[in-house]
Each structure stands twice: as C-alpha cells, then as structure tokens.
C-alpha cells in the first residue's frame, strides 16, 4: 500500500471536480473503495466521477437499494455497503460479474469490501477538514494495476487545479 497523494477540497463542487479528475484514470474492471465517515463527501466524489464518464442520470447514495448502475463509458456500478453486516452479503451482490463484464465498481464504505477487492483497488479516504465544507482526500494504490498509474494520478490532480501533496 502506498499513499499516492493527498488533496484538500474547499467545497462540494471541488470534491466533484476531484472525482472528475480521477475518472480520467479508471478503466474496465477497476475497483474504487471510498472510505470516510458519514457526510464526508463519498457520494459527492462519485457524482463528479460518473458525470465525467458521461453519466446523465442523477447520482445519489444507494444506501437503501445497495447499488445503482450508470450508463457510462465504462459502465459504473455504485455500491453502498453501510447497511451490510457480513462479508457474505457483499459476495451476494455479485460485483465480480460487473467487473468481468468490463464495468467499474465504486464502493462507499469500501473498508467492508477490502477483504474481497482491497488487493487491487484505488482507496480514496475522505476526511473532514478544518472548516465545515472542507475535506481532505487521500489516495492509496492497492495492487500493480493502480500503482502503475501513480504518476498519472498526480498529473490528473494537478490538471484539476487541486493541490496534490
């Protein structure tokens, strides 16, 4: 595990822009695990990512439906594991099928999926910043595929006018 970069977001719009920058890096079969407390900006990050991949539908948290699918390129399955208690429930979602079909899986409360997908994932940790709207967003690579894109991530974050640390 390697920390690629840490950025600060001063607003929800900037968190969406950071998600959009990360969208430039995702590829078929990728997993993005989002970790952070309630209200830290996980869904906001996904909104920017999905929009940048061509999504036209509103992006909301799938807390009660467990998963939303978006017609993007590549297709995105957005999952929320907050309500799940057991790893078998994550297995039962059949996310492996989405990945095998060339989709991208984005998981809120991603720490619950780490035993299954954590070895080859981009882990995004969203934490509260100093002020109400501010967030700190840290990126970690897991596995050869994501870690090989470390410099591309730094470039994408710089291109989005967010300070990569």
ZATITI-510801 format. One line per 5 residues: number of its first residue (from 1); for each residue x, y, z of N, C-alpha, C, O, CB. Coordinates in Angstrom, 3 decimals, padded with zeros to 6 digits, m for minus. Glycine has a CB too. Example, Ala and Ser with C-alpha at 12.3 -4.5 7.8 and 13.67 -1.06 7.14 Angstrom:
BEGIN
1> 013.190:m005.690:007.800:012.300:m004.500:007.800:013.200:m003.300:007.800:014.236:m003.319:008.465:011.308:m004.473:009.046 ~ 012.850:m002.250:007.080:013.670:m001.060:007.140:012.900:000.030:007.870:013.409:001.138:008.039:014.084:m000.598:005.725;
This chain:
BEGIN
1> 000.858:m001.180:000.000:000.000:000.000:000.000:000.895:001.231:000.000:001.851:001.322:000.770:m000.971:000.005:001.231 ~ 000.576:002.152:m000.855:001.360:003.368:m000.997:000.419:004.553:m001.099:m000.540:004.523:m001.870:002.289:003.293:m002.230 ~ 000.688:005.599:m000.326:m000.114:006.811:m000.412:000.386:007.600:m001.615:001.521:008.076:m001.621:m000.030:007.660:000.912 ~ m000.456:007.738:m002.627:m000.050:008.458:m003.829:m000.053:009.953:m003.614:000.912:010.648:m003.930:m000.955:008.108:m004.984 ~ m001.162:010.438:m003.066:m001.351:011.881:m002.986:m002.449:012.198:m001.990:m003.338:011.386:m001.734:m001.687:012.470:m004.368;
6> m002.369:013.384:m001.439:m003.425:013.908:m000.583:m003.765:015.297:m001.091:m002.877:016.105:m001.361:m002.994:013.937:000.929 ~ m005.063:015.571:m001.221:m005.517:016.885:m001.674:m006.544:017.430:m000.696:m007.138:016.690:000.087:m006.112:016.807:m003.103 ~ m006.735:018.718:m000.758:m007.773:019.374:000.036:m008.862:019.872:m000.890:m008.596:020.340:m001.997:m007.189:020.541:000.872 ~ m010.093:019.763:m000.420:m011.242:020.283:m001.144:m011.927:021.300:m000.246:m012.194:021.032:000.926:m012.225:019.138:m001.568 ~ m012.206:022.462:m000.805:m012.843:023.529:m000.025:m014.360:023.537:m000.163:m015.041:024.294:000.530:m012.294:024.873:m000.448;
11> m014.905:022.689:m001.063:m016.344:022.724:m001.314:m016.802:021.416:m001.957:m015.993:020.610:m002.417:m016.710:023.924:m002.215 ~ m018.118:021.230:m001.975:m018.684:020.066:m002.652:m018.341:020.102:m004.137:m018.035:019.063:m004.723:m020.211:020.011:m002.455 ~ m018.389:021.270:m004.747:m018.060:021.381:m006.169:m016.611:020.957:m006.429:m016.330:020.284:m007.420:m018.288:022.823:m006.660 ~ m015.719:021.338:m005.564:m014.325:020.942:m005.746:m014.157:019.437:m005.532:m013.340:018.812:m006.208:m013.416:021.721:m004.781 ~ m014.911:018.845:m004.611:m014.865:017.390:m004.421:m015.365:016.687:m005.679:m014.807:015.664:m006.076:m015.714:016.966:m003.190;
16> m016.412:017.225:m006.313:m016.887:016.662:m007.585:m015.799:016.764:m008.658:m015.600:015.828:m009.433:m018.173:017.391:m008.056 ~ m015.105:017.886:m008.703:m014.036:018.077:m009.693:m012.905:017.070:m009.466:m012.332:016.556:m010.427:m013.485:019.524:m009.624 ~ m012.587:016.792:m008.224:m011.553:015.791:m007.935:m012.021:014.423:m008.430:m011.236:013.678:m009.016:m011.232:015.743:m006.405 ~ m013.285:014.088:m008.201:m013.839:012.848:m008.735:m013.753:012.804:m010.254:m013.448:011.761:m010.833:m015.284:012.684:m008.294 ~ m014.021:013.929:m010.897:m013.932:014.002:m012.362:m012.507:013.779:m012.845:m012.295:013.145:m013.879:m014.440:015.356:m012.861;
21> m011.539:014.287:m012.113:m010.145:014.070:m012.492:m009.767:012.589:m012.378:m009.022:012.067:m013.207:m009.217:014.923:m011.615 ~ m010.276:011.933:m011.363:m009.993:010.507:m011.182:m010.661:009.690:m012.282:m010.145:008.640:m012.666:m010.471:010.028:m009.796 ~ m011.791:010.151:m012.791:m012.481:009.448:m013.878:m011.573:009.280:m015.092:m011.724:008.321:m015.849:m013.753:010.202:m014.278 ~ m010.646:010.190:m015.279:m009.710:010.090:m016.416:m008.811:008.871:m016.301:m008.201:008.457:m017.286:m008.851:011.351:m016.511 ~ m008.721:008.289:m015.103:m007.811:007.170:m014.861:m008.496:005.815:m014.803:m007.843:004.788:m014.988:m007.078:007.395:m013.589;
26> m009.805:005.793:m014.549:m010.454:004.493:m014.377:m010.536:003.746:m015.699:m010.624:004.335:m016.776:m011.853:004.667:m013.785 ~ m010.504:002.431:m015.573:m010.541:001.565:m016.740:m011.452:000.381:m016.441:m011.815:000.146:m015.289:m009.114:001.087:m017.132 ~ m011.810:m000.344:m017.456:m012.658:m001.522:m017.309:m012.069:m002.452:m016.254:m010.870:m002.733:m016.250:m012.815:m002.260:m018.659 ~ m012.941:m002.926:m015.358:m012.525:m003.868:m014.329:m011.929:m003.242:m013.086:m011.465:m003.965:m012.204:m011.554:m004.797:m014.894 ~ m011.926:m001.917:m012.986:m011.351:m001.236:m011.826:m012.311:m001.204:m010.646:m013.531:m001.199:m010.806:m010.952:000.178:m012.196;
31> m011.718:m001.183:m009.454:m012.460:m001.037:m008.209:m011.954:000.218:m007.508:m010.747:000.427:m007.383:m012.305:m002.302:m007.296 ~ m012.889:001.052:m007.051:m012.573:002.230:m006.254:m013.302:002.067:m004.924:m014.531:002.001:m004.885:m012.989:003.570:m006.991 ~ m012.533:002.002:m003.834:m013.104:001.867:m002.499:m013.080:003.221:m001.818:m012.014:003.810:m001.637:m012.335:000.812:m001.660 ~ m014.250:003.718:m001.440:m014.364:005.006:m000.761:m014.550:004.771:000.733:m015.432:004.025:001.159:m015.542:005.839:m001.339 ~ m013.709:005.418:001.506:m013.725:005.252:002.956:m013.853:006.633:003.592:m013.166:007.570:003.186:m012.437:004.513:003.460;
36> m014.723:006.760:004.579:m014.880:008.027:005.277:m016.142:008.018:006.111:m017.035:007.196:005.906:m014.906:009.188:004.291 ~ m016.204:008.921:007.034:m017.359:008.977:007.926:m018.595:009.494:007.188:m018.506:009.990:006.064:m017.053:009.867:009.140 ~ m019.727:009.368:007.836:m020.993:009.839:007.290:m020.889:011.325:006.952:m020.478:012.128:007.790:m022.149:009.584:008.287 ~ m021.257:011.684:005.739:m021.224:013.078:005.323:m019.867:013.590:004.893:m019.701:014.794:004.696:m021.713:013.915:006.411 ~ m018.887:012.706:004.740:m017.533:013.134:004.381:m017.380:013.482:002.902:m016.369:014.068:002.514:m016.550:012.055:004.740;
41> m018.366:013.133:002.066:m018.299:013.504:000.657:m018.138:012.351:m000.308:m017.764:012.565:m001.462:m017.194:014.433:000.459 ~ m018.409:011.134:000.131:m018.236:009.971:m000.739:m019.159:010.051:m001.967:m018.697:009.890:m003.097:m018.512:008.676:000.048 ~ m020.438:010.294:m001.752:m021.377:010.381:m002.875:m021.061:011.588:m003.753:m021.202:011.516:m004.973:m022.827:010.465:m002.362 ~ m020.648:012.667:m003.161:m020.283:013.866:m003.922:m019.118:013.560:m004.854:m019.123:013.984:m006.010:m019.919:015.032:m002.970 ~ m018.127:012.831:m004.368:m016.995:012.400:m005.184:m017.488:011.556:m006.364:m017.051:011.751:m007.498:m015.981:011.599:m004.329;
46> m018.403:010.617:m006.088:m018.939:009.740:m007.136:m019.710:010.559:m008.175:m019.658:010.243:m009.363:m019.859:008.653:m006.520 ~ m020.418:011.599:m007.749:m021.143:012.448:m008.693:m020.208:013.013:m009.759:m020.536:013.000:m010.945:m021.842:013.589:m007.951 ~ m019.062:013.503:m009.344:m018.106:014.053:m010.294:m017.518:013.000:m011.199:m017.339:013.235:m012.394:m017.007:014.754:m009.570 ~ m017.215:011.837:m010.641:m016.634:010.752:m011.420:m017.608:010.251:m012.477:m017.242:010.108:m013.643:m016.217:009.606:m010.505 ~ m018.845:009.984:m012.074:m019.856:009.474:m013.013:m020.153:010.501:m014.106:m020.259:010.139:m015.277:m021.156:009.110:m012.262;
51> m020.287:011.760:m013.743:m020.553:012.796:m014.752:m019.420:012.867:m015.765:m019.669:013.028:m016.960:m020.748:014.170:m014.083 ~ m018.187:012.751:m015.307:m017.038:012.824:m016.218:m016.957:011.616:m017.144:m016.346:011.692:m018.210:m015.748:012.941:m015.423 ~ m017.566:010.508:m016.748:m017.596:009.316:m017.607:m018.821:009.312:m018.520:m019.079:008.322:m019.204:m017.583:008.045:m016.752 ~ m019.576:010.413:m018.534:m020.708:010.538:m019.441:m022.053:010.223:m018.837:m023.045:010.141:m019.562:m020.501:009.671:m020.589 ~ m022.121:010.042:m017.533:m023.392:009.746:m016.879:m024.341:010.933:m016.932:m023.937:012.068:m016.680:m023.158:009.336:m015.436;
56> m025.590:010.675:m017.256:m026.585:011.735:m017.346:m027.638:011.644:m016.233:m028.371:012.600:m015.980:m027.264:011.686:m018.703 ~ m027.701:010.491:m015.578:m028.679:010.309:m014.505:m028.157:010.924:m013.214:m026.947:010.971:m012.993:m028.994:008.811:m014.299 ~ m029.070:011.398:m012.351:m028.627:011.930:m011.058:m027.936:010.833:m010.240:m028.381:009.686:m010.225:m029.829:012.514:m010.269 ~ m026.864:011.193:m009.572:m026.130:010.250:m008.731:m026.517:010.514:m007.283:m026.280:011.594:m006.742:m024.578:010.381:m008.936 ~ m027.122:009.496:m006.668:m027.499:009.568:m005.263:m026.906:008.362:m004.548:m026.506:007.384:m005.179:m029.052:009.619:m005.093;
61> m026.857:008.444:m003.250:m026.326:007.333:m002.477:m027.257:006.131:m002.571:m028.464:006.263:m002.370:m026.123:007.742:m001.012 ~ m026.704:004.959:m002.875:m027.542:003.754:m002.944:m027.683:003.060:m001.585:m027.689:001.831:m001.518:m026.960:002.777:m003.957 ~ m027.794:003.826:m000.523:m027.841:003.266:000.827:m028.937:002.211:000.983:m028.694:001.158:001.573:m028.055:004.376:001.839 ~ m030.130:002.473:000.469:m031.239:001.547:000.682:m031.425:000.565:m000.468:m032.000:m000.506:m000.274:m032.511:002.320:000.889 ~ m030.951:000.909:m001.653:m031.058:m000.008:m002.787:m029.801:m000.858:m002.941:m029.804:m001.829:m003.698:m031.319:000.771:m004.073;
66> m028.748:m000.516:m002.248:m027.434:m001.162:m002.232:m026.594:m000.856:m003.468:m025.377:m000.714:m003.351:m027.603:m002.649:m002.104 ~ m027.205:m000.749:m004.653:m026.409:m000.487:m005.853:m027.203:000.309:m006.875:m028.406:000.111:m007.046:m025.928:m001.798:m006.472 ~ m026.510:001.204:m007.546:m027.038:001.914:m008.713:m026.088:001.639:m009.867:m024.871:001.586:m009.690:m027.188:003.467:m008.444 ~ m026.660:001.468:m011.047:m025.845:001.275:m012.253:m026.008:002.499:m013.139:m027.110:003.022:m013.308:m026.253:m000.032:m013.022 ~ m024.893:002.947:m013.701:m024.906:004.128:m014.563:m024.379:003.753:m015.940:m023.373:003.058:m016.076:m024.061:005.276:m013.949;
71> m025.089:004.234:m016.958:m024.685:004.002:m018.346:m023.609:005.013:m018.712:m023.879:006.075:m019.272:m025.905:004.108:m019.319 ~ m022.409:004.649:m018.382:m021.244:005.485:m018.650:m020.271:004.662:m019.475:m020.550:003.509:m019.803:m020.579:005.996:m017.325 ~ m019.156:005.237:m019.805:m018.123:004.508:m020.545:m016.802:004.613:m019.795:m016.160:005.663:m019.804:m017.976:005.058:m021.996 ~ m016.401:003.530:m019.148:m017.050:002.231:m018.969:m018.223:002.328:m017.996:m018.333:003.303:m017.253:m016.037:001.196:m018.468 ~ m019.107:001.313:m017.996:m020.259:001.332:m017.094:m019.813:001.350:m015.631:m018.807:000.736:m015.276:m021.161:000.118:m017.357;
76> m020.566:002.056:m014.787:m020.247:002.168:m013.370:m021.354:001.527:m012.541:m022.540:001.768:m012.769:m020.050:003.646:m012.966 ~ m020.949:000.715:m011.586:m021.849:000.216:m010.554:m021.413:000.874:m009.256:m020.278:000.702:m008.812:m021.823:m001.368:m010.451 ~ m022.319:001.628:m008.652:m022.061:002.403:m007.431:m022.767:001.683:m006.285:m023.990:001.542:m006.288:m022.561:003.908:m007.567 ~ m021.986:001.234:m005.313:m022.496:000.394:m004.240:m022.299:001.097:m002.900:m021.311:001.802:m002.696:m021.796:m000.983:m004.243 ~ m023.244:000.898:m001.997:m023.135:001.422:m000.629:m023.282:000.242:000.331:m024.324:m000.413:000.364:m024.227:002.537:m000.341;
81> m022.242:m000.022:001.105:m022.230:m001.177:001.994:m022.563:m000.829:003.443:m022.412:m001.672:004.327:m020.887:m001.838:001.937 ~ m023.009:000.386:003.698:m023.240:000.849:005.052:m024.191:m000.054:005.834:m023.992:m000.276:007.028:m023.783:002.246:005.019 ~ m025.204:m000.567:005.181:m026.225:m001.360:005.870:m025.885:m002.849:005.962:m026.627:m003.607:006.586:m027.545:m001.197:005.169 ~ m024.781:m003.279:005.353:m024.452:m004.704:005.360:m023.617:m005.061:006.588:m022.743:m004.304:007.010:m023.699:m005.088:004.077 ~ m023.910:m006.230:007.145:m023.234:m006.659:008.372:m022.210:m007.762:008.157:m021.315:m007.935:008.984:m024.244:m007.124:009.364;
86> m022.320:m008.508:007.068:m021.474:m009.681:006.883:m020.826:m009.658:005.499:m021.411:m009.177:004.529:m022.292:m010.973:007.071 ~ m019.624:m010.181:005.435:m018.896:m010.230:004.170:m019.668:m011.025:003.120:m019.604:m010.695:001.935:m017.507:m010.843:004.378 ~ m020.387:m012.052:003.523:m021.165:m012.847:002.575:m022.201:m011.985:001.851:m022.516:m012.245:000.690:m021.860:m014.009:003.299 ~ m022.727:m010.973:002.519:m023.687:m010.071:001.877:m023.022:m009.288:000.750:m023.660:m008.995:m000.261:m024.293:m009.102:002.909 ~ m021.763:m008.953:000.913:m021.006:m008.275:m000.151:m020.803:m009.244:m001.311:m020.967:m008.868:m002.471:m019.628:m007.752:000.378;
91> m020.448:m010.482:m001.004:m020.279:m011.509:m002.041:m021.576:m011.681:m002.818:m021.556:m011.810:m004.042:m019.843:m012.860:m001.415 ~ m022.699:m011.683:m002.117:m024.003:m011.895:m002.752:m024.379:m010.790:m003.743:m025.258:m010.998:m004.580:m025.072:m011.998:m001.690 ~ m023.746:m009.645:m003.669:m024.029:m008.571:m004.626:m023.485:m008.885:m006.023:m023.836:m008.202:m006.985:m023.434:m007.256:m004.125 ~ m022.644:m009.896:m006.147:m022.096:m010.353:m007.437:m021.361:m009.242:m008.185:m021.501:m009.103:m009.400:m023.218:m010.900:m008.318 ~ m020.594:m008.470:m007.467:m019.827:m007.387:m008.097:m018.771:m007.914:m009.043:m018.375:m007.229:m009.986:m019.171:m006.522:m007.041;
96> m018.317:m009.122:m008.796:m017.321:m009.750:m009.673:m017.842:m009.837:m011.104:m017.076:m009.681:m012.056:m016.953:m011.156:m009.157 ~ m019.137:m010.086:m011.258:m019.738:m010.145:m012.589:m019.661:m008.790:m013.291:m019.384:m008.722:m014.489:m021.195:m010.605:m012.493 ~ m019.906:m007.719:m012.545:m019.809:m006.372:m013.121:m018.397:m006.120:m013.626:m018.204:m005.571:m014.710:m020.206:m005.298:m012.081 ~ m017.417:m006.523:m012.834:m016.013:m006.328:m013.215:m015.659:m007.178:m014.424:m014.991:m006.704:m015.344:m015.080:m006.668:m012.043 ~ m016.103:m008.436:m014.429:m015.813:m009.340:m015.552:m016.422:m008.849:m016.853:m015.905:m009.138:m017.932:m016.327:m010.737:m015.249;
101> m017.534:m008.096:m016.755:m018.198:m007.563:m017.948:m017.629:m006.214:m018.371:m018.177:m005.555:m019.255:m019.691:m007.431:m017.697 ~ m016.520:m005.797:m017.736:m015.867:m004.558:m018.141:m016.343:m003.319:m017.429:m016.047:m002.205:m017.860:m016.044:m004.366:m019.571 ~ m017.072:m003.490:m016.351:m017.549:m002.348:m015.598:m016.556:m001.883:m014.552:m015.559:m002.550:m014.274:m018.849:m002.678:m014.944 ~ m016.845:m000.732:m013.983:m016.092:m000.170:m012.867:m017.007:m000.246:m011.648:m018.190:000.082:m011.735:m015.618:001.322:m013.158 ~ m016.465:m000.675:m010.526:m017.246:m000.762:m009.293:m016.700:000.265:m008.313:m015.512:000.268:m007.993:m017.197:m002.205:m008.683;
106> m017.590:001.139:m007.841:m017.243:002.157:m006.854:m018.023:001.824:m005.589:m019.250:001.726:m005.620:m017.567:003.619:m007.373 ~ m017.312:001.651:m004.472:m017.923:001.161:m003.253:m017.811:002.193:m002.131:m016.712:002.514:m001.677:m017.277:m000.155:m002.831 ~ m018.966:002.710:m001.689:m018.989:003.538:m000.483:m018.934:002.613:000.718:m019.466:001.504:000.682:m020.261:004.455:m000.434 ~ m018.285:003.075:001.791:m017.994:002.245:002.955:m017.144:001.064:002.484:m017.358:m000.084:002.875:m019.316:001.755:003.661 ~ m016.171:001.393:001.627:m015.338:000.405:000.964:m014.498:m000.448:001.875:m014.047:m001.517:001.465:m014.466:001.073:000.024;
111> m014.266:m000.009:003.112:m013.485:m000.837:004.022:m014.163:m002.187:004.247:m013.481:m003.166:004.551:m013.282:m000.115:005.360 ~ m015.486:m002.264:004.105:m016.205:m003.530:004.254:m015.911:m004.485:003.093:m016.100:m005.694:003.231:m017.711:m003.272:004.349 ~ m015.455:m003.961:001.960:m015.162:m004.800:000.798:m013.668:m005.079:000.645:m013.271:m005.800:m000.270:m015.689:m004.140:m000.463 ~ m012.844:m004.529:001.513:m011.397:m004.726:001.390:m010.972:m006.185:001.366:m010.066:m006.523:000.605:m010.702:m004.037:002.514 ~ m011.581:m007.081:002.165:m011.147:m008.479:002.081:m011.346:m009.096:000.698:m010.619:m010.014:000.319:m011.888:m009.299:003.101;
116> m012.323:m008.602:m000.054:m012.601:m009.142:m001.381:m011.887:m008.384:m002.494:m011.387:m008.994:m003.439:m014.082:m009.125:m001.636 ~ m011.836:m007.060:m002.388:m011.361:m006.241:m003.500:m010.188:m005.335:m003.163:m009.682:m004.635:m004.040:m012.472:m005.413:m004.005 ~ m009.754:m005.335:m001.933:m008.728:m004.402:m001.489:m007.345:m004.616:m002.068:m006.532:m003.692:m002.057:m008.635:m004.460:m000.045 ~ m007.055:m005.789:m002.566:m005.717:m006.060:m003.102:m005.458:m005.346:m004.424:m004.308:m005.053:m004.750:m005.527:m007.550:m003.290 ~ m006.497:m005.065:m005.182:m006.375:m004.399:m006.494:m007.396:m003.270:m006.572:m008.385:m003.375:m007.297:m006.586:m005.417:m007.674;
121> m007.163:m002.201:m005.834:m008.157:m001.126:m005.797:m007.487:000.221:m005.600:m006.364:000.320:m005.106:m009.179:m001.373:m004.683 ~ m008.203:001.240:m005.995:m007.857:002.602:m005.605:m008.668:002.876:m004.349:m009.897:002.801:m004.372:m008.156:003.664:m006.761 ~ m007.985:003.196:m003.250:m008.662:003.506:m002.000:m008.645:005.020:m001.831:m007.586:005.648:m001.843:m007.984:002.785:m000.780 ~ m009.827:005.592:m001.675:m009.975:007.033:m001.522:m010.526:007.282:m000.126:m011.638:006.861:000.195:m010.911:007.645:m002.633 ~ m009.743:007.968:000.704:m010.156:008.266:002.080:m010.556:009.737:002.159:m009.747:010.631:001.910:m009.008:007.943:003.103;
126> m011.808:009.965:002.506:m012.332:011.326:002.638:m012.510:011.633:004.118:m013.192:010.901:004.835:m013.682:011.495:001.865 ~ m011.896:012.711:004.566:m011.974:013.120:005.963:m012.389:014.572:006.045:m012.172:015.353:005.119:m010.631:012.902:006.679 ~ m012.999:014.922:007.183:m013.386:016.297:007.444:m012.154:017.173:007.512:m011.114:016.761:008.027:m014.194:016.401:008.741 ~ m012.275:018.389:006.988:m011.204:019.370:007.069:m011.422:020.310:008.231:m012.229:020.042:009.120:m011.096:020.154:005.776 ~ m010.696:021.414:008.217:m010.752:022.389:009.306:m012.094:023.105:009.381:m012.578:023.392:010.475:m009.645:023.406:009.145;
131> m012.708:023.401:008.222:m013.996:024.087:008.216:m015.093:023.132:007.756:m014.806:022.013:007.331:m013.947:025.334:007.306 ~ m016.339:023.567:007.839:m017.480:022.716:007.542:m017.449:022.134:006.130:m017.717:020.944:005.964:m018.745:023.491:007.734 ~ m017.134:022.919:005.124:m017.150:022.440:003.748:m015.845:021.820:003.289:m015.782:021.254:002.197:m017.496:023.554:002.845 ~ m014.829:021.912:004.080:m013.504:021.440:003.678:m013.337:019.942:003.927:m013.808:019.407:004.930:m012.423:022.213:004.425 ~ m012.663:019.287:003.002:m012.362:017.863:003.117:m010.900:017.629:002.763:m010.307:018.367:001.976:m013.291:017.021:002.202;
136> m010.335:016.592:003.357:m009.018:016.095:002.967:m009.263:014.756:002.278:m009.963:013.893:002.807:m008.034:015.952:004.217 ~ m008.681:014.595:001.103:m008.908:013.385:000.319:m007.548:012.750:000.032:m006.699:013.347:m000.630:m009.685:013.700:m001.015 ~ m007.354:011.535:000.539:m006.095:010.812:000.356:m006.322:009.620:m000.563:m007.351:008.948:m000.485:m005.516:010.347:001.719 ~ m005.366:009.370:m001.418:m005.446:008.291:m002.396:m004.352:007.269:m002.108:m003.195:007.625:m001.886:m005.320:008.841:m003.842 ~ m004.736:005.995:m002.116:m003.784:004.904:m001.908:m003.921:003.914:m003.049:m005.026:003.621:m003.506:m004.015:004.202:m000.536;
141> m002.794:003.405:m003.501:m002.863:002.352:m004.511:m002.854:001.008:m003.820:m002.251:000.834:m002.761:m001.692:002.458:m005.519 ~ m003.521:000.082:m004.430:m003.507:m001.306:m003.984:m003.342:m002.161:m005.242:m004.224:m002.185:m006.100:m004.828:m001.685:m003.177 ~ m002.251:m002.836:m005.344:m002.029:m003.741:m006.474:m001.296:m003.082:m007.622:m001.194:m001.858:m007.711:m003.338:m004.278:m006.968 ~ m000.798:m003.919:m008.481:000.038:m003.482:m009.599:m000.682:m002.547:m010.562:m000.106:m001.553:m011.002:000.538:m004.678:m010.353 ~ m001.932:m002.851:m010.893:m002.652:m002.059:m011.881:m002.790:m000.603:m011.444:m002.431:000.304:m012.195:m004.026:m002.658:m012.131;
146> m003.303:m000.373:m010.244:m003.489:001.003:m009.788:m002.157:001.671:m009.476:m001.968:002.847:m009.788:m004.389:001.035:m008.558 ~ m001.236:000.942:m008.867:000.044:001.563:m008.502:000.849:001.971:m009.734:001.674:002.881:m009.658:000.869:000.606:m007.642 ~ 000.620:001.314:m010.859:001.318:001.700:m012.089:000.827:003.047:m012.622:001.460:003.633:m013.499:001.135:000.623:m013.159 ~ m000.297:003.538:m012.096:m000.867:004.819:m012.535:m000.576:005.965:m011.564:m001.209:007.018:m011.644:m002.366:004.679:m012.711 ~ 000.370:005.771:m010.654:000.644:006.773:m009.607:000.950:008.148:m010.189:000.378:009.148:m009.755:001.813:006.319:m008.739;
151> 001.837:008.200:m011.156:002.198:009.498:m011.716:001.035:010.106:m012.496:000.857:011.324:m012.487:003.423:009.361:m012.620 ~ 000.247:009.277:m013.166:m000.938:009.775:m013.873:m001.927:010.396:m012.894:m002.565:011.400:m013.210:m001.617:008.637:m014.662 ~ m002.058:009.809:m011.713:m002.947:010.378:m010.701:m002.462:011.754:m010.288:m003.243:012.704:m010.238:m003.039:009.458:m009.476 ~ m001.190:011.862:m009.996:m000.644:013.162:m009.586:m000.871:014.215:m010.675:m001.249:015.350:m010.384:000.866:013.039:m009.273 ~ m000.637:013.826:m011.920:m000.850:014.757:m013.033:m002.321:015.158:m013.142:m002.629:016.328:m013.365:m000.376:014.127:m014.354;
156> m003.230:014.190:m012.986:m004.668:014.483:m013.080:m005.091:015.457:m011.982:m005.885:016.364:m012.227:m005.498:013.180:m012.984 ~ m004.569:015.274:m010.790:m004.924:016.163:m009.686:m004.346:017.562:m009.909:m004.999:018.558:m009.598:m004.422:015.586:m008.349 ~ m003.152:017.638:m010.436:m002.561:018.950:m010.755:m003.352:019.626:m011.878:m003.574:020.836:m011.835:m001.064:018.796:m011.167 ~ m003.776:018.860:m012.874:m004.526:019.417:m014.004:m005.872:019.973:m013.538:m006.404:020.906:m014.140:m004.742:018.342:m015.091 ~ m006.414:019.404:m012.474:m007.690:019.858:m011.951:m007.555:021.029:m010.993:m008.522:021.414:m010.336:m008.385:018.728:m011.266;
161> m006.346:021.599:m010.911:m006.084:022.761:m010.057:m006.339:022.496:m008.578:m006.750:023.384:m007.831:m006.929:023.917:m010.504 ~ m006.086:021.248:m008.171:m006.140:020.940:m006.749:m004.724:020.602:m006.309:m003.971:019.966:m007.046:m007.138:019.759:m006.443 ~ m004.373:021.027:m005.122:m003.007:020.851:m004.662:m002.729:019.439:m004.201:m003.218:019.022:m003.151:m002.713:021.807:m003.554 ~ m001.952:018.698:m004.969:m001.550:017.358:m004.590:m000.360:017.449:m003.660:000.591:018.188:m003.918:m001.218:016.501:m005.827 ~ m000.418:016.696:m002.581:000.668:016.732:m001.619:001.408:015.446:m001.567:002.360:015.312:m000.798:000.161:017.064:m000.271;
